[in-house]
Amino acid sequence: MPDNCLFCKIIRGEIPASKLYEDDDILAFRDIAPQAPVHILVIPKKHLRGPEAVTEEDERVMGKLMRVGNEIALKESIPSYRLVCNNGVQAGQTVFHLHMHILGGRHMAWPPG
């Protein structure tokens, strides 16, 4: 894990987070700058720079990311929600460790802003 990656520091316990789920592969926590009433980040513990870094070897964990994201949304009582993974600066990625946003608790228009 890179020493300077914000999410790797959270995984290592160097930075506190409001954790909602954790196992050997995945960590989920509340976003500190929420963009919706419910805004949770779900990340693989393996450092992957973004979606472009996912390989065949990562398919099991990526499927688990989706499943856990759904389970968390249901526990948070948000039956309608958006899952977002950004890839690259132009897409809005600001932390270069793959992560999935769970956004819910309000109406969301399409396409987004």
C-alpha positions in Angstrom: 0.0 0.0 0.0 1.4 3.4 -0.9 2.4 5.5 2.1 0.8 8.7 0.9 -2.6 7.3 -0.2 -5.4 8.7 2.0 -7.5 5.5 1.9 -4.5 3.3 2.5 -3.9 5.4 5.7 -7.5 4.8 6.7 -7.1 1.0 6.1 -4.0 1.0 8.2 -5.8 2.9 11.0 -3.6 6.0 10.7 -6.6 8.2 9.9 -9.9 7.7 11.8 -13.1 6.9 9.9 -16.7 6.2 10.7 -16.6 2.6 9.7 -19.7 0.7 8.7 -18.3 -2.5 7.4 -14.9 -4.2 7.4 -13.5 -7.6 6.4 -10.3 -8.9 5.0 -11.0 -7.5 1.5 -13.2 -4.4 1.9 -13.8 -1.4 4.1 -16.8 0.9 4.1 -17.1 4.2 5.9 -19.0 7.5 5.8 -17.7 10.2 3.6 -16.5 13.2 5.5 -17.8 15.6 2.9 -21.2 14.1 2.0 -22.9 15.0 -1.3 -26.2 13.4 -0.3 -28.0 12.7 3.0 -26.4 9.2 2.8 -22.8 9.2 1.4 -20.7 6.1 2.1 -17.5 5.0 0.5 -16.7 1.3 -0.1 -13.1 0.5 -0.9 -11.0 -2.6 -1.6 -8.2 -3.0 0.9 -5.9 -3.9 -2.0 -4.6 -0.6 -3.4 -5.9 -0.1 -6.9 -5.4 3.3 -8.4 -8.9 3.3 -10.0 -11.3 1.2 -12.1 -8.7 1.1 -14.9 -6.4 -0.9 -12.6 -8.8 -3.8 -12.1 -7.6 -7.0 -13.5 -9.1 -10.5 -13.8 -7.5 -11.3 -10.5 -9.6 -8.6 -8.8 -13.0 -9.8 -10.1 -14.0 -11.6 -6.9 -13.4 -8.5 -4.7 -15.1 -6.2 -7.2 -18.2 -8.4 -7.1 -18.0 -8.3 -3.3 -17.8 -4.5 -3.4 -21.1 -4.4 -5.2 -22.8 -6.9 -2.9 -21.5 -5.2 0.3 -22.6 -1.8 -1.2 -26.1 -3.1 -1.6 -26.2 -4.6 1.9 -25.0 -1.3 3.4 -27.7 0.6 1.5 -30.4 -1.7 2.8 -29.1 -1.3 6.4 -29.1 2.5 5.9 -32.8 2.2 4.8 -32.2 3.7 1.4 -34.0 1.5 -1.1 -33.1 3.8 -4.0 -29.5 4.8 -4.3 -26.7 5.5 -6.7 -23.4 3.7 -6.9 -20.6 5.7 -8.5 -17.0 4.9 -9.4 -15.0 7.7 -10.9 -11.9 7.0 -13.1 -9.5 9.9 -13.6 -9.5 13.6 -12.9 -12.0 14.6 -15.7 -14.5 12.1 -14.2 -14.1 13.7 -10.8 -11.7 11.2 -9.1 -9.8 13.0 -6.3 -8.5 10.1 -4.3 -6.5 7.7 -6.5 -7.5 4.5 -4.6 -10.5 2.7 -6.2 -13.7 3.5 -4.3 -17.4 3.2 -4.8 -19.7 6.0 -3.6 -23.1 5.0 -2.2 -25.4 8.0 -2.5 -28.9 8.1 -1.3 -31.6 9.8 0.7 -32.7 12.3 -1.9 -33.9 12.5 -5.5 -31.1 12.4 -8.0 -31.5 13.7 -11.5 -30.0 12.2 -14.6 -27.7 13.1 -16.1 -25.8 14.4 -13.1 -24.6 18.1 -13.1 
